[in-house]
């Protein structure tokens, strides 16, 4: 996988930067984000998330700097690998604990959430690397060995298998335990409003990519990239299921809805969530941010440069 090292660092660093940027619009007053650093509340998982994201970005920048030296030192790169792996695990674990420590949301309050976030990151990260590498290979002079792509597909077999196992274990435990609050939220994805998203995740996002990666079809680039795109879609659907399932069930026995906007004003029904123009704009902006950073990184550090360029 050595030919993919620079591209992998660029993709992972860009992804974690996009995760950090996407938090800012949700703060309401992002201009005050400096207070999280200046006056941190160490009992909040959010400040730990900010901390590990900052550490991971620093590690990615250092790793890229080492890889772009005229003669990269193998010992230094090996040391960075031992530092980066625990940091990557912490990034996804802390994010999962922000959800999992909320007792009021039964579907989030599970010890399996952190491992599921890690396996999902392995699936989506490797799938994104396959897609980006294919695009860079087709559009630039970068020419990695063809054997690396099916080898990444072989890794995806294990990653998707682990992710599917944790999902199955969580659903089986919740379903057979018959705890009313947990079962009510589980039914939202099994037979309720999110059932189409959940079963699309299982079939299109897990079963189909696993079948392609586990067969000789992974040696055909088109099938490999298609399976990677389906795996990415499956992880996106999983995030919808994790976040929205608990949000659909009210925490108190009142009519679901949102405040009308003034003190004392009654709740009004708002059963179906539809993104606003601002939210769609933020999503497009973050996607463009990711594309710009990866493009810049590829041009500067991945594509072989000639004297004329």
Secondary structure, 3 states (H helix, E strand, C coil): CHHHHHHHHHHHHHHHHHHHHHHHHHHCCHHHCHHHHHCCCCCCHHHHHHHHHHHHHHHHHHHHHHHCCCCCCHHHHHHHHHHHHHHHHHHHHHHHHHHHCCCCCCCCCCCHHHHHHHHHHHHHHHHHHHHHHHHHHHHCCCCCCCHHHHHHHHHHHHHHHHHHHHHHHHHHHHHHHCCHHHHHHHHHHHCCCCHHHHHHHHHHHHHHHHHHHHCHHHHCHHHHHHHHHHHHHHHHHHHHHHHHHHHHCCCCCCCCCEECCCCCCCEECCCCCCCCHHHHHHHHHHHHHHHHHHHHHHHHHHCCCCCCC
